[in-house]
Structure formats: structure tokens, C-alpha cells
């Protein structure tokens, strides 16, 4: 990620084993190199909250949870 950015889009893929019945906890870790030194930090899951209808801040949460779902089949085009 470029040094002048603080946001990145990421894509997460999973094996095609199927769906999960319960949410799965994700753990994300950032790794950077500063010259000869490697810096590692675990990401803290948070929610974007609004306070008093104007102030926004990130509030830490217990876990980053996801469900694994099989994508729906593509639409079928029927031609007469």
C-alpha cells in the first residue's frame, strides 16, 4: 500500500468447500518494512459510529465476523 494512503480495498477468497453455518472470525495483520526493520501490527476490528448527530469515531468491537456463502447462480437468459 502506498505510504500516502490510509485505506485499501482487499478481496478475500475462500476454498469452494461451501457455506458456514456460523460466522467465522477473521484476523488481519499488517506488515511493513522500514529500511531493514519489519513492523507488524494486528488490525483491530471497529465500527464507524456517530455521536450527537455530528461526530464520527471508530469504536472497537470484539471480533471481525463473516459468513461464507455460495454465490447465487448466474441469471439465465431465455430466447424465444
N, C-alpha and C positions, 0 to 999 in steps of 0.2 A: 504494500500500500504506500503510495507516495507520502513523503514527510509533511506536505501541506494539506493533507486530508484527514478528517477525523470520522468519516463514515464510509462504509464499504458494503456493497451488495455481495452476498455469498449464495451459493447454491449447495444444497445438501442432498446427497443421493443415498439411497439405502438398497440393500440387496432385494431382489424380487421375491423374497420369501413370503410376502403377504402383509396383511394388516396386523396391527397390535390391538388387543382388547383394552389395554390400559395405557395411559400416557407413558412415554419414555423420557427420562431425564437426559438433557444434553449438557455436556460440559465443554466450554470453549476456552481455548488458551491462545494468547497472542505471543509471538516470538519475534524479536527484533535484534538486529546486530548493530552495535555501536563501535565501530572500529574493530578491535579484537575481542570485544566483550559481547556476550549473548545475554539479552534481557528477556525474561519470561514472566508473563502475568496471566492469572486466571481471570476470565471475564465474570463479572458479577451481573446476574440477571436482574432487570429492573423494569418497572412500569412507568410510563410517562403520565404524571398526574397533574391536574390543575388545582390550584388552591385560590380561593377567594375570587374566582372567575377571571383571573388575570395572570397570576404567577404559575409557571410550569416548572416542575422539577422531577428528577428521576428518583423513584422510591425503590430500594432493594426488595426483592422477593425471594422466597425460599429456593425456587428452582425454575429452570427453563424447561417447560414440558411441551412435548409434541406427540401427536398421534400419527402413526404411519397408515396411510390409506392408499388403496389401489386406485389409480386414476380411472375415471369412467371411460368406457369405450368411445372411440371417435364417432361423430354423427354419421348416419348412413344416408346417402343421397339416393333417392328413388327416382328414376327417369321413366316416363311413360313410353 
